[in-house]
Amino acid sequence: MPSRILCVAEKPSIARSVANHLSGGQVHTRNVPGNHYVKNYDFDFAFGPPWGNCSVTMTSVLGHLTTTDFPSQYKKWQISTCRELFDAPVITQVAEDKEPIAKNITQQASSSRALFIWTDCDREGEHIGSEVRQAALKGKAGIEVKRAIFSNTERAHILRAAQNPVPLDDRQVNAVAARMELDLRLGVIFTRFTTLTLQALGGELAEQRVISYGKGSCQFPTLGFVVDRYFRVKNFVPEKFWSIKVTHRREGMDVNFSWRRHRLFDRMSVVVLFERCLAARLAKVTKLLKKPTSKRKPLPLTTVELQKLGSRFLRMDSQRVMKVAEDLYNKGWISYPRTETDQFDKGMDLKRLVEKQTQDNAWGQHAQGLLNGAFQQPRGGRNNDQAHPPIHPVNYVAPATLGEDERRVYEFVVRRFLACCSDDAKGESTSVEIEYGSELFAANGLLVLQKNYLLVYPYDRWESSQQLPQFTVGETFEPSEANMTDGETSSPGYLTEPELISLMDANGIGTDATMAEHIAKIKEREYVMTQGGDGAGGGGGSVQQFIPTTLGVALIEGYDSIGLETSLGKPFLRKEMEIKMKEICAGRKSRNDFVQETLEQYRDVFVRTQQQVELLRAACRKYVFGEGG
């Protein structure tokens, strides 16, 4: 009788897809008692040594099986007990609604030789795999445990993954377990303390059920970026400036020369320099440069770039972009959409992926051109998470068969991939520099000669500018027009979602997988409002901007005013946490050391916050109630 292997995926759609590929479509489906989403798929598969020909049961979970919480005696909300939660015991147990799923895994494992985990190949997926392992060990102590390494659900890729199982990475498991414990402790401590402190002020804050510090320490720094930009806009004072503009008409063209100084903020200085220009009367050509130029094609697509550009060009918020991308991945159309990698492996057969796109009416001709000799190896960025390739299409689907949001995201992923496999855009730049009354001015022209990647990637712009007539070094001419101009500096805009994601990425706030969630939470909790953005596709309209509510401003200003070097509204503490989590994954730090070091940092923050809590109350009186200016 053949050995039995239990395979467990992270979600039902992946279980179904993997089962169909491994079974060749010859699969028997069973329901799982207590949960109508999860199914058991039975089939036979030849794994090769050491497992060989096996009977297989493929099932799934629905994300995390377990939850982490405090024992019941710590459930009561009191400021006096908040500090105890730094050291209180923590309980991890199967979530009540996941018990039928865990029971199914335990039962199936009891008659299996090995557990083969098919969760997503990232830190979170590794931890979910450990939860599955725990449930399986209850059914069969000592069961062999392996995991599959895969980044998309294309058939050949799945078959390779099935033949190459690897051990579960417990270092990643420990990193996530540590973060989950810290998220619980810090989230509960500062949520209870902030809520109870501010509710006591009465008014609308008394009606605020929970003033949440959020999941660990990501949402306050995210809010902090929004508040910081809000005050830069609010406190902006425009400055007057003056400049000199020179125009010369030649060969029927008006050539505009820009002042090398750009602008000055002292009017009399500009008047003096301008009068010197007029007194000189003649301008002299001092430099003429004509050279080839290019616009580089984009780097392969990462999660952060997908969220930023999706918000900018597809008019969806980052959370919606990621939800749609995950749906496309689950259906087998694109690769795993959570990746930091911006370089394709040299051994990857990219032309085979390009070939699948030749049948499309919109970009098929460009894809065919790549196969006919225009293909260029994609640029390589600096990032490789060693888990997943950049986001790319793995199969062709007619866009007309997709929903509107799916179509836009799929089209963007395909066009970005084809652009990566194309050549840079080529052009010719011309620059002319003149000296006029001891001041230097320059005019620049661009002629686009070959659009190349731009033909398939409309999200970038690079167009021919003013064409320059013939000039000769050393020649002199009297400009047709010279004017002194004035203007005012412009206020920065409120923070947009692409800008916010960039700030979060640069400061280590969240991961590529969680940034969209943190942004959604500060909106959901009404710490920020949004304005602008028409929700339409195609690139028209404005990008959404974030504006903090009075409560959002009060929270950040209150915690900042306490004078903490590591304010909860600043990114430094969370960035340090992310660095230490990577050290756990690399084996350089233990889970316990990381947890204790971080708790000591936040314990100090909590003590100082308690001592100076009146500053937090004062910020709420000022901004929420409008007292004192």
Secondary structure, DSSP 8 states (H G I E B T S, - for coil): --EEEEEEESSHHHHHHHHHHHHTT--EEEEETTEEEEEEEEEEEE--TTT-EEEEEEEE--S--EEEE--GGG-S--HHHHGGGGTS--EEEE-GGGHHHHHHHHHHHTT-SEEEEE--SSHHHHHHHHHHHHHHHHHSTT-EEEE---SS--HHHHHHHHH--B---HHHHHHHHHHHHHHHHHHHHHHHHHHHHHHTT-HHHHT-S-----STTSHHHHHHHHHHHHHHHHT----EEEEEEEEEEETTEEEEEEETT--BS-HHHHHHHHHHHHHH--EEEEEEEEEEEEE-----B-HHHHHHHIIIII---HHHHHHHHHHHHHTTSB--S-----S--TTS-HHHHHHTTTT-TTTHHHHHHIIIII-------S---SS---B-B-S---GGGS-HHHHHHHHHHHHHHHHHTS--EEEEEEEEEEEETTEEEEEEEEEEEE-GGGGT-TTS------------TT-EE--SEEEEEEEE------EEHHHHHHHHHHTT-S-TTTHHHHHHHHHHTTSEEEE-----STT-S---EEEE-HHHHHHHHHHHHTT-TT-TTSSHHHHHHHHHHHHHHTTSS-HHHHHHHHHHHHHHHHHHHHHTHHHHHHHHHHHTS-TT-
